[in-house]
Structure formats: structure tokens, C-alpha cells
Amino acid sequence: MTIIPAIDLIDGKCVRLTQGDYAQKTVYGEDPVAMALSFEKAGLKRLHLVDLDGAKAGKTMNLAVLKAIREQSSLEIDFGGGITSQAELDKVLAAGANWATIGSMAAKQPAVFADWIKSYGAQVFLVGADVKAEQIAVSGWTETTAWNLFDFLQHYRALGIESFFCTDISKDGKMQGPAVDLYQRILRAEPGLSLIASGGVSQASDLMELAQIGCSGAIVGKAFYEGKISLATLAELNN
């Protein structure tokens, strides 16, 4: 399982939100590039980079950070937040993202996203499934859509998408353990899916359990920033 550290960006700084609430923001570092380089130095290979300013504004706002990390590291980067048009998608890919992370567009404008998949290829997209009671939620988790999680996954797998990350909103930022039962049900329903777990990781044993059930990756944010899991441990568990 691949361990994927997360850097969430507001005003060019490393932050974390609790349950997606911008009012519950904690700043963990002034220099996201230095943070990313520390992950690479420890032996980690991937980075989950989230433009929270962009998610709020509906257009990318922190591309300079993405460009700087790309220029100074060999990390494989997925970047999301504010990719609401083909022009924004082009900017993200040109700035060096290996994958464009798509959430709201996939849920709210499926026809447009289907066109992007045809034009760019499914391999450049990582689709985010943020879940509230098995319904897909968007717009900073303030809006629950009509998409059922399992229908959503099935729909996009049929279009060639094989990599998804799934966040159980009730778990995110609380460090009370990941949504293991939900992930098990997903993997049973969609054999062969590349599923990245997100939200709730609080200790090394959580990561071991996610690997054991068959998750291909796990995004780790607050547990690292709060000192619950060391960088050395993350690197040791990464494979």
C-alpha cells in the first residue's frame, strides 16, 4: 500500500480543516515546498496536494506551490481544488501534476467530465468520492448530491477510471479511525478497484488494517501533523 501524505493549501500555507470546515482551520507550516521535500527525503514517493482556496473560489489559486514542488522534487503529485473547466485542468497538468483530482465536477457535471476522460485519457485523473451516509457530497461537503456512492464508482469505472479516493466525511480530521467497513464493502462490490483511503487515520495500526483489507493507498494528514504517526513510520509502512 502506498502512503500518501497530504498538504492542504490556504494562502500558500500548510493547513488542515476538520470535516471540511474552513472555520476549523489549523496552520501546520508556512512552507509547503519544504514540507513536501521532507516527505521525499524520508523516502515517500507520492503527495496529495489540495488547493482549498481554489476549491472555495472555483478556480485554481495555488499553482505556484505545485510548480515549485514539481521543479524541486520527483514526487508523484495529485492536485485538486478549483478544477472547474478545461482551462483550469490544462493549467494543473502544465504545472506538473501527475494526476488531476476531480470531485465536484464528476458529481455535478458528469457529461463534461466524461468528455475530459475521452480527451485526456482516464489515467490522468484521480476521482474523489466524498461520502455522507453513502451519498456523494460536494462543494466543501456542504451539498449532498443524488449520486449513491456505489452507482458513482460503477459509472466512472465504466468510463475507464480505476483510481479513486474515498473520504467518509464523518471520519475526516477526527483521528478516530478510518471507515474500514465502508472500504471493505467498496472493494467487495468493485473487485480490482484502486481504492485510496482518506480520513480518520490516527495511528500506524490503522494503516496496517487498510493495507490488510486491500486498499491501494492511504492519505495521511492530521495524524502526521499532530505527531501521532512519525515520518519515519510512514516511510517504513510505505511500499
CYANA upper distance limits for C-alpha pairs under 8 A (distance plus 0.5 A):
  1 MET  CA    211 ALA  CA      6.10
  1 MET  CA    215 CYS  CA      7.16
  1 MET  CA    216 SER  CA      5.37
  1 MET  CA    217 GLY  CA      5.43
  1 MET  CA    218 ALA  CA      7.84
  1 MET  CA    237 LEU  CA      8.45
  1 MET  CA    238 ASN  CA      6.75
  1 MET  CA    239 ASN  CA      6.09
  2 THR  CA     46 ARG  CA      8.38
  2 THR  CA    216 SER  CA      6.80
  2 THR  CA    217 GLY  CA      4.91
  2 THR  CA    218 ALA  CA      6.95
  2 THR  CA    238 ASN  CA      5.71
  2 THR  CA    239 ASN  CA      6.08
  3 ILE  CA     44 LEU  CA      7.76
  3 ILE  CA     46 ARG  CA      7.94
  3 ILE  CA    217 GLY  CA      6.25
  3 ILE  CA    218 ALA  CA      5.74
  3 ILE  CA    219 ILE  CA      6.78
  3 ILE  CA    220 VAL  CA      7.65
  3 ILE  CA    234 LEU  CA      7.14
  3 ILE  CA    235 ALA  CA      8.13
  3 ILE  CA    237 LEU  CA      7.73
  3 ILE  CA    238 ASN  CA      5.60
  3 ILE  CA    239 ASN  CA      8.15
  4 ILE  CA     44 LEU  CA      8.12
  4 ILE  CA     45 LYS  CA      8.26
  4 ILE  CA     46 ARG  CA      5.88
  4 ILE  CA     47 LEU  CA      5.92
  4 ILE  CA     48 HIS  CA      6.73
  4 ILE  CA    217 GLY  CA      7.35
  4 ILE  CA    218 ALA  CA      6.33
  4 ILE  CA    219 ILE  CA      5.12
  4 ILE  CA    220 VAL  CA      6.60
  5 PRO  CA     39 PHE  CA      8.08
  5 PRO  CA     46 ARG  CA      7.66
  5 PRO  CA     47 LEU  CA      5.95
  5 PRO  CA     48 HIS  CA      6.59
  5 PRO  CA    219 ILE  CA      6.11
  5 PRO  CA    220 VAL  CA      5.34
  5 PRO  CA    221 GLY  CA      6.44
  6 ALA  CA     47 LEU  CA      6.51
  6 ALA  CA     48 HIS  CA      5.06
  6 ALA  CA     49 LEU  CA      6.41
  6 ALA  CA     50 VAL  CA      8.07
  6 ALA  CA    219 ILE  CA      6.78
  6 ALA  CA    220 VAL  CA      6.40
  6 ALA  CA    221 GLY  CA      5.57
  7 ILE  CA     14 CYS  CA      6.36
  7 ILE  CA     15 VAL  CA      7.71
  7 ILE  CA     32 PRO  CA      7.56
  7 ILE  CA     36 ALA  CA      8.40
  7 ILE  CA     47 LEU  CA      7.98
  7 ILE  CA     48 HIS  CA      6.75
  7 ILE  CA     49 LEU  CA      5.52
  7 ILE  CA     50 VAL  CA      6.78
  7 ILE  CA    221 GLY  CA      7.67
  8 ASP  CA     13 LYS  CA      8.36
  8 ASP  CA     14 CYS  CA      6.06
  8 ASP  CA     15 VAL  CA      5.90
  8 ASP  CA     16 ARG  CA      6.65
  8 ASP  CA     49 LEU  CA      6.47
  8 ASP  CA     50 VAL  CA      5.15
  8 ASP  CA     51 ASP  CA      6.71
  8 ASP  CA     52 LEU  CA      6.96
  9 LEU  CA     13 LYS  CA      5.88
  9 LEU  CA     14 CYS  CA      5.69
  9 LEU  CA     15 VAL  CA      6.46
  9 LEU  CA     32 PRO  CA      8.43
  9 LEU  CA     49 LEU  CA      8.07
  9 LEU  CA     50 VAL  CA      6.49
  9 LEU  CA     51 ASP  CA      5.56
  9 LEU  CA     52 LEU  CA      6.06
  9 LEU  CA     53 ASP  CA      7.47
  9 LEU  CA     62 ASN  CA      7.75
 10 ILE  CA     14 CYS  CA      7.37
 10 ILE  CA     15 VAL  CA      7.09
 10 ILE  CA     51 ASP  CA      7.42
 10 ILE  CA     52 LEU  CA      6.24
 10 ILE  CA     53 ASP  CA      5.96
 11 ASP  CA     53 ASP  CA      7.63
 11 ASP  CA     62 ASN  CA      8.32
 12 GLY  CA     30 GLU  CA      7.92
 12 GLY  CA     31 ASP  CA      8.08
 12 GLY  CA     32 PRO  CA      7.77
 12 GLY  CA     62 ASN  CA      6.97
 12 GLY  CA     65 VAL  CA      7.54
 13 LYS  CA     27 VAL  CA      7.49
 13 LYS  CA     28 TYR  CA      8.26
 13 LYS  CA     29 GLY  CA      6.50
 13 LYS  CA     30 GLU  CA      5.27
 13 LYS  CA     31 ASP  CA      6.59
 13 LYS  CA     32 PRO  CA      6.60
 14 CYS  CA     27 VAL  CA      6.39
 14 CYS  CA     28 TYR  CA      5.93
 14 CYS  CA     29 GLY  CA      5.43
 14 CYS  CA     30 GLU  CA      6.75
 14 CYS  CA     31 ASP  CA      7.48
 14 CYS  CA     32 PRO  CA      6.12
 15 VAL  CA     25 LYS  CA      7.06
 15 VAL  CA     26 THR  CA      5.91
 15 VAL  CA     27 VAL  CA      4.80
 15 VAL  CA     28 TYR  CA      5.94
 15 VAL  CA     29 GLY  CA      7.63
 16 ARG  CA     25 LYS  CA      6.25
 16 ARG  CA     26 THR  CA      5.93
 16 ARG  CA     27 VAL  CA      7.20
 16 ARG  CA     28 TYR  CA      8.00
 16 ARG  CA    173 GLY  CA      8.26
 16 ARG  CA    221 GLY  CA      8.03
 16 ARG  CA    222 LYS  CA      7.21
 17 LEU  CA     21 ASP  CA      6.23
 17 LEU  CA     22 TYR  CA      6.62
 17 LEU  CA     23 ALA  CA      8.38
 17 LEU  CA     24 GLN  CA      6.01
 17 LEU  CA     25 LYS  CA      5.16
 17 LEU  CA     26 THR  CA      7.07
 17 LEU  CA    173 GLY  CA      7.30
 18 THR  CA     22 TYR  CA      8.44
 18 THR  CA     24 GLN  CA      6.13
 18 THR  CA     25 LYS  CA      7.42
 18 THR  CA    172 ASP  CA      7.04
 18 THR  CA    173 GLY  CA      5.12
 18 THR  CA    174 LYS  CA      7.42
 19 GLN  CA    169 ILE  CA      6.59
 19 GLN  CA    170 SER  CA      7.55
 19 GLN  CA    171 LYS  CA      8.09
 19 GLN  CA    172 ASP  CA      5.72
 19 GLN  CA    173 GLY  CA      6.35
 19 GLN  CA    174 LYS  CA      8.30
 20 GLY  CA     24 GLN  CA      8.49
 20 GLY  CA    140 GLY  CA      6.39
 20 GLY  CA    141 TRP  CA      7.10
 20 GLY  CA    172 ASP  CA      8.35
 21 ASP  CA     25 LYS  CA      7.76
 21 ASP  CA    140 GLY  CA      8.14
 28 TYR  CA    225 TYR  CA      7.16
 29 GLY  CA     35 MET  CA      8.14
 31 ASP  CA     35 MET  CA      6.95
 32 PRO  CA     36 ALA  CA      6.59
 32 PRO  CA     65 VAL  CA      7.72
 33 VAL  CA     37 LEU  CA      6.71
 33 VAL  CA     65 VAL  CA      7.23
 33 VAL  CA     68 ALA  CA      7.23
 33 VAL  CA     69 ILE  CA      6.06
 34 ALA  CA     38 SER  CA      6.73
 35 MET  CA     39 PHE  CA      7.06
 36 ALA  CA     40 GLU  CA      6.97
 36 ALA  CA     47 LEU  CA      7.98
 36 ALA  CA     69 ILE  CA      7.41
 37 LEU  CA     41 LYS  CA      6.55
 37 LEU  CA     69 ILE  CA      8.19
 37 LEU  CA     72 GLN  CA      8.27
 37 LEU  CA     73 SER  CA      7.14
 38 SER  CA     42 ALA  CA      6.75
 39 PHE  CA     43 GLY  CA      7.16
 39 PHE  CA     44 LEU  CA      6.05
 39 PHE  CA     45 LYS  CA      8.35
 39 PHE  CA    231 LEU  CA      7.88
 40 GLU  CA     44 LEU  CA      5.55
 40 GLU  CA     45 LYS  CA      6.69
 40 GLU  CA     73 SER  CA      7.83
 40 GLU  CA     74 SER  CA      8.33
 40 GLU  CA     75 LEU  CA      7.11
 42 ALA  CA    231 LEU  CA      7.35
 42 ALA  CA    232 ALA  CA      7.17
 42 ALA  CA    235 ALA  CA      6.71
 43 GLY  CA    235 ALA  CA      6.26
 44 LEU  CA     75 LEU  CA      8.36
 44 LEU  CA    234 LEU  CA      8.35
 44 LEU  CA    235 ALA  CA      6.23
 44 LEU  CA    238 ASN  CA      7.53
 45 LYS  CA     74 SER  CA      8.20
 45 LYS  CA     75 LEU  CA      5.65
 45 LYS  CA     76 GLU  CA      6.69
 46 ARG  CA     75 LEU  CA      5.72
 46 ARG  CA     76 GLU  CA      5.12
 46 ARG  CA     77 ILE  CA      6.32
 47 LEU  CA     75 LEU  CA      7.01
 47 LEU  CA     76 GLU  CA      6.68
 47 LEU  CA     77 ILE  CA      5.34
 47 LEU  CA     78 ASP  CA      6.93
 48 HIS  CA     77 ILE  CA      6.57
 48 HIS  CA     78 ASP  CA      5.72
 48 HIS  CA     79 PHE  CA      6.88
 48 HIS  CA    219 ILE  CA      7.75
 49 LEU  CA     66 LEU  CA      8.29
 49 LEU  CA     77 ILE  CA      7.36
 49 LEU  CA     78 ASP  CA      6.55
 49 LEU  CA     79 PHE  CA      5.33
 49 LEU  CA     80 GLY  CA      7.09
 50 VAL  CA     79 PHE  CA      6.30
 50 VAL  CA     80 GLY  CA      5.56
 50 VAL  CA     81 GLY  CA      6.26
 51 ASP  CA     55 ALA  CA      6.75
 51 ASP  CA     60 THR  CA      7.35
 51 ASP  CA     61 MET  CA      7.26
 51 ASP  CA     62 ASN  CA      6.50
 51 ASP  CA     79 PHE  CA      7.98
 51 ASP  CA     80 GLY  CA      6.56
 51 ASP  CA     81 GLY  CA      5.14
 51 ASP  CA     82 GLY  CA      7.60
 52 LEU  CA     56 LYS  CA      6.78
 52 LEU  CA     81 GLY  CA      6.46
 53 ASP  CA     57 ALA  CA      6.59
 53 ASP  CA     60 THR  CA      7.99
 53 ASP  CA     61 MET  CA      6.50
 53 ASP  CA     62 ASN  CA      7.99
 53 ASP  CA     81 GLY  CA      8.02
 53 ASP  CA     82 GLY  CA      8.38
 54 GLY  CA     58 GLY  CA      6.10
 54 GLY  CA     59 LYS  CA      5.45
 54 GLY  CA     60 THR  CA      4.85
 54 GLY  CA     61 MET  CA      5.41
 54 GLY  CA     62 ASN  CA      7.70
 54 GLY  CA     81 GLY  CA      5.49
 54 GLY  CA     82 GLY  CA      4.71
 54 GLY  CA     83 ILE  CA      8.34
 55 ALA  CA     59 LYS  CA      7.41
 55 ALA  CA     60 THR  CA      7.92
 55 ALA  CA     80 GLY  CA      8.43
 55 ALA  CA     81 GLY  CA      4.73
 55 ALA  CA     82 GLY  CA      4.95
 55 ALA  CA     83 ILE  CA      8.39
 55 ALA  CA    139 SER  CA      8.07
 55 ALA  CA    140 GLY  CA      7.86
 56 LYS  CA     81 GLY  CA      8.46
 56 LYS  CA     82 GLY  CA      7.79
 56 LYS  CA    139 SER  CA      8.26
 56 LYS  CA    140 GLY  CA      8.01
 57 ALA  CA     61 MET  CA      8.47
 57 ALA  CA     82 GLY  CA      7.24
 58 GLY  CA     81 GLY  CA      8.19
 58 GLY  CA     82 GLY  CA      5.02
 58 GLY  CA     83 ILE  CA      7.61
 58 GLY  CA     84 THR  CA      6.73
 59 LYS  CA     81 GLY  CA      7.96
 59 LYS  CA     82 GLY  CA      4.50
 59 LYS  CA     83 ILE  CA      6.56
 59 LYS  CA     84 THR  CA      6.94
 59 LYS  CA     88 GLU  CA      7.23
 60 THR  CA     81 GLY  CA      6.89
 60 THR  CA     82 GLY  CA      5.06
 60 THR  CA     83 ILE  CA      6.88
 60 THR  CA     88 GLU  CA      7.13
 61 MET  CA     82 GLY  CA      8.09
 62 ASN  CA     66 LEU  CA      7.46
 63 LEU  CA     67 LYS  CA      6.64
 63 LEU  CA     91 LYS  CA      8.47
 63 LEU  CA     92 VAL  CA      7.50
 63 LEU  CA     95 ALA  CA      7.24
 64 ALA  CA     68 ALA  CA      6.63
 65 VAL  CA     69 ILE  CA      6.70
 66 LEU  CA     70 ARG  CA      6.62
 66 LEU  CA     79 PHE  CA      8.29
 66 LEU  CA     95 ALA  CA      6.95
 66 LEU  CA     96 GLY  CA      7.46
 66 LEU  CA     97 ALA  CA      7.77
 67 LYS  CA     71 GLU  CA      6.61
 67 LYS  CA     95 ALA  CA      5.60
 67 LYS  CA     96 GLY  CA      6.74
 68 ALA  CA     72 GLN  CA      6.64
 69 ILE  CA     73 SER  CA      6.23
 69 ILE  CA     75 LEU  CA      8.43
 70 ARG  CA     74 SER  CA      7.21
 70 ARG  CA     75 LEU  CA      7.76
 70 ARG  CA     95 ALA  CA      8.16
 70 ARG  CA     96 GLY  CA      6.30
 70 ARG  CA     97 ALA  CA      8.18
 76 GLU  CA     97 ALA  CA      8.02
 76 GLU  CA     98 ASN  CA      6.50
 77 ILE  CA     96 GLY  CA      8.40
 77 ILE  CA     97 ALA  CA      5.80
 77 ILE  CA     98 ASN  CA      5.84
 77 ILE  CA     99 TRP  CA      7.06
 78 ASP  CA     97 ALA  CA      6.23
 78 ASP  CA     98 ASN  CA      6.30
 78 ASP  CA     99 TRP  CA      5.01
 78 ASP  CA    100 ALA  CA      6.25
 78 ASP  CA    101 THR  CA      6.59
 78 ASP  CA    126 LEU  CA      7.81
 79 PHE  CA     92 VAL  CA      7.80
 79 PHE  CA     97 ALA  CA      6.53
 79 PHE  CA     98 ASN  CA      8.49
 79 PHE  CA     99 TRP  CA      6.94
 79 PHE  CA    100 ALA  CA      5.81
 79 PHE  CA    101 THR  CA      5.98
 80 GLY  CA    100 ALA  CA      6.50
 80 GLY  CA    101 THR  CA      4.93
 80 GLY  CA    102 ILE  CA      6.92
 81 GLY  CA    101 THR  CA      8.03
 81 GLY  CA    102 ILE  CA      8.41
 82 GLY  CA     88 GLU  CA      7.94
 83 ILE  CA     88 GLU  CA      5.77
 83 ILE  CA     89 LEU  CA      6.13
 83 ILE  CA     92 VAL  CA      8.47
 83 ILE  CA    100 ALA  CA      8.50
 83 ILE  CA    102 ILE  CA      7.60
 83 ILE  CA    105 MET  CA      8.34
 84 THR  CA     88 GLU  CA      6.96
 84 THR  CA     89 LEU  CA      8.04
 84 THR  CA    105 MET  CA      6.97
 85 SER  CA     89 LEU  CA      6.79
 86 GLN  CA     90 ASP  CA      6.60
 86 GLN  CA    116 TRP  CA      8.12
 87 ALA  CA     91 LYS  CA      6.87
 88 GLU  CA     92 VAL  CA      6.83
 89 LEU  CA     93 LEU  CA      6.83
 89 LEU  CA    100 ALA  CA      7.63
 90 ASP  CA     94 ALA  CA      6.45
 91 LYS  CA     95 ALA  CA      6.51
 92 VAL  CA     96 GLY  CA      7.19
 92 VAL  CA     97 ALA  CA      6.51
 92 VAL  CA    100 ALA  CA      7.46
 93 LEU  CA     97 ALA  CA      5.58
 93 LEU  CA     98 ASN  CA      7.54
 93 LEU  CA     99 TRP  CA      8.02
 93 LEU  CA    100 ALA  CA      7.57
 98 ASN  CA    124 VAL  CA      7.13
 99 TRP  CA    123 GLN  CA      8.22
 99 TRP  CA    124 VAL  CA      5.22
 99 TRP  CA    125 PHE  CA      5.60
 99 TRP  CA    126 LEU  CA      6.50
100 ALA  CA    124 VAL  CA      6.71
100 ALA  CA    125 PHE  CA      5.47
100 ALA  CA    126 LEU  CA      6.57
101 THR  CA    125 PHE  CA      6.39
101 THR  CA    126 LEU  CA      5.21
101 THR  CA    127 VAL  CA      6.18
101 THR  CA    128 GLY  CA      7.16
102 ILE  CA    106 ALA  CA      6.79
102 ILE  CA    125 PHE  CA      7.35
102 ILE  CA    126 LEU  CA      6.77
102 ILE  CA    127 VAL  CA      5.42
102 ILE  CA    128 GLY  CA      6.41
103 GLY  CA    107 ALA  CA      7.04
103 GLY  CA    127 VAL  CA      6.36
103 GLY  CA    128 GLY  CA      5.19
103 GLY  CA    129 ALA  CA      6.97
103 GLY  CA    130 ASP  CA      8.18
103 GLY  CA    138 VAL  CA      7.61
104 SER  CA    108 LYS  CA      6.31
104 SER  CA    109 GLN  CA      8.28
104 SER  CA    138 VAL  CA      5.74
104 SER  CA    139 SER  CA      7.12
105 MET  CA    109 GLN  CA      5.55
105 MET  CA    110 PRO  CA      7.15
105 MET  CA    112 VAL  CA      8.26
105 MET  CA    113 PHE  CA      6.95
106 ALA  CA    110 PRO  CA      5.47
106 ALA  CA    113 PHE  CA      6.26
106 ALA  CA    127 VAL  CA      8.03
107 ALA  CA    136 ILE  CA      7.81
107 ALA  CA    138 VAL  CA      8.05
107 ALA  CA    145 THR  CA      7.78
107 ALA  CA    147 TRP  CA      7.56
107 ALA  CA    152 PHE  CA      8.39
108 LYS  CA    145 THR  CA      8.34
109 GLN  CA    113 PHE  CA      6.85
110 PRO  CA    114 ALA  CA      6.45
111 ALA  CA    115 ASP  CA      6.91
112 VAL  CA    116 TRP  CA      6.98
113 PHE  CA    117 ILE  CA      6.79
114 ALA  CA    118 LYS  CA      6.90
114 ALA  CA    159 LEU  CA      7.82
115 ASP  CA    119 SER  CA      6.66
116 TRP  CA    120 TYR  CA      6.31
116 TRP  CA    121 GLY  CA      8.02
117 ILE  CA    121 GLY  CA      5.44
117 ILE  CA    122 ALA  CA      5.57
117 ILE  CA    125 PHE  CA      8.39
117 ILE  CA    159 LEU  CA      8.07
118 LYS  CA    122 ALA  CA      7.89
120 TYR  CA    124 VAL  CA      7.47
121 GLY  CA    125 PHE  CA      8.44
122 ALA  CA    159 LEU  CA      8.14
122 ALA  CA    160 GLY  CA      6.12
122 ALA  CA    161 ILE  CA      5.77
122 ALA  CA    162 GLU  CA      8.43
123 GLN  CA    161 ILE  CA      7.56
125 PHE  CA    161 ILE  CA      7.86
125 PHE  CA    163 SER  CA      8.11
126 LEU  CA    161 ILE  CA      8.30
126 LEU  CA    163 SER  CA      5.98
126 LEU  CA    164 PHE  CA      6.12
126 LEU  CA    165 PHE  CA      7.77
127 VAL  CA    161 ILE  CA      8.20
127 VAL  CA    163 SER  CA      7.06
127 VAL  CA    164 PHE  CA      5.26
127 VAL  CA    165 PHE  CA      6.91
128 GLY  CA    164 PHE  CA      6.21
128 GLY  CA    165 PHE  CA      5.50
128 GLY  CA    166 CYS  CA      6.45
128 GLY  CA    167 THR  CA      8.29
129 ALA  CA    136 ILE  CA      6.72
129 ALA  CA    137 ALA  CA      8.29
129 ALA  CA    149 LEU  CA      7.68
129 ALA  CA    164 PHE  CA      7.47
129 ALA  CA    165 PHE  CA      6.61
129 ALA  CA    166 CYS  CA      5.17
129 ALA  CA    167 THR  CA      6.88
130 ASP  CA    136 ILE  CA      6.03
130 ASP  CA    137 ALA  CA      6.00
130 ASP  CA    138 VAL  CA      7.63
130 ASP  CA    141 TRP  CA      8.00
130 ASP  CA    166 CYS  CA      6.19
130 ASP  CA    167 THR  CA      5.26
130 ASP  CA    168 ASP  CA      6.68
130 ASP  CA    169 ILE  CA      7.03
131 VAL  CA    135 GLN  CA      5.88
131 VAL  CA    136 ILE  CA      5.26
131 VAL  CA    137 ALA  CA      6.19
131 VAL  CA    149 LEU  CA      7.46
131 VAL  CA    166 CYS  CA      7.69
131 VAL  CA    167 THR  CA      6.52
131 VAL  CA    168 ASP  CA      5.50
131 VAL  CA    169 ILE  CA      6.36
132 LYS  CA    136 ILE  CA      6.91
132 LYS  CA    137 ALA  CA      6.77
132 LYS  CA    144 THR  CA      7.76
132 LYS  CA    168 ASP  CA      6.89
132 LYS  CA    169 ILE  CA      6.32
132 LYS  CA    170 SER  CA      7.58
134 GLU  CA    148 ASN  CA      6.48
134 GLU  CA    149 LEU  CA      5.87
134 GLU  CA    150 PHE  CA      8.48
135 GLN  CA    144 THR  CA      6.97
135 GLN  CA    145 THR  CA      7.03
135 GLN  CA    146 ALA  CA      7.35
135 GLN  CA    147 TRP  CA      6.25
135 GLN  CA    148 ASN  CA      5.14
135 GLN  CA    149 LEU  CA      5.97
136 ILE  CA    144 THR  CA      6.48
136 ILE  CA    145 THR  CA      6.08
136 ILE  CA    146 ALA  CA      7.81
136 ILE  CA    147 TRP  CA      6.02
136 ILE  CA    148 ASN  CA      6.71
136 ILE  CA    149 LEU  CA      6.32
136 ILE  CA    152 PHE  CA      8.44
137 ALA  CA    141 TRP  CA      5.61
137 ALA  CA    142 THR  CA      7.56
137 ALA  CA    143 GLU  CA      5.98
137 ALA  CA    144 THR  CA      4.69
137 ALA  CA    145 THR  CA      6.20
138 VAL  CA    142 THR  CA      6.97
138 VAL  CA    143 GLU  CA      5.83
138 VAL  CA    144 THR  CA      6.86
138 VAL  CA    145 THR  CA      7.70
139 SER  CA    143 GLU  CA      6.48
141 TRP  CA    169 ILE  CA      8.14
147 TRP  CA    151 ASP  CA      7.26
147 TRP  CA    152 PHE  CA      6.56
148 ASN  CA    152 PHE  CA      6.60
149 LEU  CA    153 LEU  CA      6.81
150 PHE  CA    154 GLN  CA      6.65
150 PHE  CA    186 ILE  CA      7.83
150 PHE  CA    189 ALA  CA      8.32
151 ASP  CA    155 HIS  CA      6.47
152 PHE  CA    156 TYR  CA      6.90
153 LEU  CA    157 ARG  CA      6.55
154 GLN  CA    158 ALA  CA      6.75
154 GLN  CA    190 GLU  CA      8.14
155 HIS  CA    159 LEU  CA      7.34
156 TYR  CA    160 GLY  CA      7.02
156 TYR  CA    161 ILE  CA      6.03
157 ARG  CA    161 ILE  CA      5.25
157 ARG  CA    162 GLU  CA      6.38
162 GLU  CA    193 LEU  CA      6.23
162 GLU  CA    194 SER  CA      6.28
163 SER  CA    193 LEU  CA      7.29
163 SER  CA    194 SER  CA      5.28
163 SER  CA    195 LEU  CA      6.69
163 SER  CA    196 ILE  CA      8.14
164 PHE  CA    193 LEU  CA      8.35
164 PHE  CA    194 SER  CA      6.84
164 PHE  CA    195 LEU  CA      5.78
164 PHE  CA    196 ILE  CA      6.64
165 PHE  CA    195 LEU  CA      6.17
165 PHE  CA    196 ILE  CA      4.83
165 PHE  CA    197 ALA  CA      6.30
165 PHE  CA    198 SER  CA      7.05
166 CYS  CA    195 LEU  CA      7.78
166 CYS  CA    196 ILE  CA      6.91
166 CYS  CA    197 ALA  CA      6.11
166 CYS  CA    198 SER  CA      6.28
167 THR  CA    171 LYS  CA      8.25
167 THR  CA    172 ASP  CA      7.53
167 THR  CA    197 ALA  CA      7.20
167 THR  CA    198 SER  CA      5.30
167 THR  CA    199 GLY  CA      6.09
168 ASP  CA    172 ASP  CA      7.08
168 ASP  CA    178 PRO  CA      8.45
168 ASP  CA    179 ALA  CA      6.91
168 ASP  CA    198 SER  CA      7.99
168 ASP  CA    199 GLY  CA      7.09
169 ILE  CA    199 GLY  CA      7.99
171 LYS  CA    175 MET  CA      7.71
171 LYS  CA    176 GLN  CA      7.25
171 LYS  CA    177 GLY  CA      7.62
171 LYS  CA    178 PRO  CA      6.94
171 LYS  CA    179 ALA  CA      7.53
171 LYS  CA    199 GLY  CA      6.15
171 LYS  CA    200 GLY  CA      5.34
172 ASP  CA    198 SER  CA      8.06
172 ASP  CA    199 GLY  CA      4.69
172 ASP  CA    200 GLY  CA      5.62
173 GLY  CA    199 GLY  CA      6.88
173 GLY  CA    200 GLY  CA      6.59
173 GLY  CA    222 LYS  CA      6.86
174 LYS  CA    200 GLY  CA      6.40
175 MET  CA    199 GLY  CA      8.16
175 MET  CA    200 GLY  CA      4.98
175 MET  CA    201 VAL  CA      6.01
175 MET  CA    202 SER  CA      5.02
175 MET  CA    222 LYS  CA      7.99
175 MET  CA    223 ALA  CA      7.19
176 GLN  CA    200 GLY  CA      5.95
176 GLN  CA    201 VAL  CA      7.53
176 GLN  CA    202 SER  CA      6.82
177 GLY  CA    199 GLY  CA      8.41
177 GLY  CA    200 GLY  CA      5.01
177 GLY  CA    201 VAL  CA      5.60
177 GLY  CA    202 SER  CA      6.37
177 GLY  CA    206 ASP  CA      7.01
178 PRO  CA    197 ALA  CA      8.13
178 PRO  CA    198 SER  CA      7.85
178 PRO  CA    199 GLY  CA      6.37
178 PRO  CA    200 GLY  CA      4.74
178 PRO  CA    201 VAL  CA      5.82
178 PRO  CA    206 ASP  CA      7.45
179 ALA  CA    183 TYR  CA      6.83
179 ALA  CA    199 GLY  CA      8.30
179 ALA  CA    200 GLY  CA      7.79
180 VAL  CA    184 GLN  CA      6.63
180 VAL  CA    209 GLU  CA      8.42
180 VAL  CA    210 LEU  CA      7.39
181 ASP  CA    185 ARG  CA      6.84
182 LEU  CA    186 ILE  CA      6.77
183 TYR  CA    187 LEU  CA      6.67
183 TYR  CA    197 ALA  CA      7.97
183 TYR  CA    215 CYS  CA      8.21
184 GLN  CA    188 ARG  CA      6.66
184 GLN  CA    213 ILE  CA      7.01
185 ARG  CA    189 ALA  CA      6.59
186 ILE  CA    190 GLU  CA      6.42
187 LEU  CA    191 PRO  CA      6.01
187 LEU  CA    192 GLY  CA      7.99
187 LEU  CA    193 LEU  CA      7.21
187 LEU  CA    195 LEU  CA      8.21
187 LEU  CA    214 GLY  CA      7.97
194 SER  CA    215 CYS  CA      7.52
194 SER  CA    216 SER  CA      6.05
194 SER  CA    217 GLY  CA      8.50
195 LEU  CA    215 CYS  CA      5.74
195 LEU  CA    216 SER  CA      5.96
195 LEU  CA    217 GLY  CA      7.12
196 ILE  CA    215 CYS  CA      6.37
196 ILE  CA    216 SER  CA      6.18
196 ILE  CA    217 GLY  CA      4.85
196 ILE  CA    218 ALA  CA      5.64
196 ILE  CA    219 ILE  CA      7.48
197 ALA  CA    210 LEU  CA      7.98
197 ALA  CA    215 CYS  CA      7.17
197 ALA  CA    217 GLY  CA      6.74
197 ALA  CA    218 ALA  CA      5.09
197 ALA  CA    219 ILE  CA      6.66
198 SER  CA    218 ALA  CA      6.48
198 SER  CA    219 ILE  CA      5.53
198 SER  CA    220 VAL  CA      7.65
199 GLY  CA    219 ILE  CA      7.78
199 GLY  CA    220 VAL  CA      8.00
201 VAL  CA    206 ASP  CA      6.37
201 VAL  CA    207 LEU  CA      7.58
201 VAL  CA    220 VAL  CA      7.09
201 VAL  CA    223 ALA  CA      6.89
202 SER  CA    206 ASP  CA      7.22
202 SER  CA    222 LYS  CA      8.45
202 SER  CA    223 ALA  CA      5.59
202 SER  CA    228 LYS  CA      6.93
202 SER  CA    229 ILE  CA      7.89
203 GLN  CA    207 LEU  CA      7.68
203 GLN  CA    223 ALA  CA      7.47
203 GLN  CA    228 LYS  CA      6.62
203 GLN  CA    229 ILE  CA      6.31
204 ALA  CA    208 MET  CA      6.98
204 ALA  CA    229 ILE  CA      6.90
204 ALA  CA    233 THR  CA      7.87
204 ALA  CA    234 LEU  CA      8.34
205 SER  CA    209 GLU  CA      6.65
206 ASP  CA    210 LEU  CA      6.78
207 LEU  CA    211 ALA  CA      6.72
207 LEU  CA    218 ALA  CA      7.61
207 LEU  CA    237 LEU  CA      8.28
208 MET  CA    212 GLN  CA      6.64
208 MET  CA    237 LEU  CA      8.26
209 GLU  CA    213 ILE  CA      6.86
210 LEU  CA    214 GLY  CA      7.04
210 LEU  CA    215 CYS  CA      6.12
210 LEU  CA    218 ALA  CA      7.99
211 ALA  CA    215 CYS  CA      5.91
211 ALA  CA    216 SER  CA      7.60
211 ALA  CA    217 GLY  CA      8.13
220 VAL  CA    224 PHE  CA      7.21
221 GLY  CA    225 TYR  CA      6.88
222 LYS  CA    226 GLU  CA      6.27
223 ALA  CA    227 GLY  CA      6.74
223 ALA  CA    228 LYS  CA      5.49
223 ALA  CA    229 ILE  CA      6.31
224 PHE  CA    228 LYS  CA      6.30
224 PHE  CA    229 ILE  CA      5.52
224 PHE  CA    230 SER  CA      6.66
224 PHE  CA    231 LEU  CA      7.55
229 ILE  CA    233 THR  CA      6.96
229 ILE  CA    234 LEU  CA      7.50
230 SER  CA    234 LEU  CA      6.88
231 LEU  CA    235 ALA  CA      6.72
232 ALA  CA    236 GLU  CA      6.63
233 THR  CA    237 LEU  CA      6.67
234 LEU  CA    238 ASN  CA      6.65
